[in-house]
């Protein structure tokens, strides 16, 4: 069988199953509740740079520089991006706050948006399938039907991820295998989650399939010898490949690129080599 039309094959030599375990990133890979978080973070950082007169190049150039290091650290605990911002302020001759202080400012700003989305889900004014990457429930169910244990590895705080897993009705699929930094623990690593998943399932590295929209999870899946499916998802209500994510995921080593899970059944059948 051939690949579905919305799947881009980057690595023509990609290993094709069977797979014994799957690891998913959360934000942008399963959930869209936090869409727009990069703009919130970048605006916060740019505001601090302006406040100390540390923007000495064209504003657009400075914002692009900030965006580059923010997105390069996507997938790490959020405090890592704040630590990097402290370095930036220092390098520009400014006086930075502590990373934890920046982190709390960011969380407050982001949660002012996220809370409204939680409210619509809790009240029933929005359906869970409106705030997930299209057909996220379907890809999880298809993998479960194939007997594949599913793990979530997120850089977002555990309490928030756990709540959103419930709101989006993803809990029946991932059960107790939700992994994220507790209280924004900076020592959390997706590498450790992947190691745990392999250990608990007895799977070899090449029997791992990973799905993510960021650099960290993509690189860690490839480091173990697994297959990395890059999810170049767009905003809620928008379909098609996000060009920026696509470029980042390819650079990180993704084997395939998808915009969403619309053709998940056919994609997984191809990856398992079914029907050939």
Secondary structure, 3 states (H helix, E strand, C coil): CCCCCCEEECCCCCCCCCCCEEEECCECCCECCCCCHHHHHHHHHHHHHHHCCCCCCCHHHHHHHHHHHHHHCCCCCCHHHHHHHHHHHHHCCCCCCCHHHHHHHHHHHHHHHHHHHHHHHHHCCCCHHHCECCCHHHHHHHHHHCCCEEEEEECCCHHHHHHHHHHCCCHHHHCCCEEECHHHCCCCCHHHHHHHHHHHHCCCHHHEEEEECCHHHHHHHHHCCCEEEEECCCCCCCCCCCHHHHHHHHHHCCCEEECCCCCHHHHHHHHCCCCC
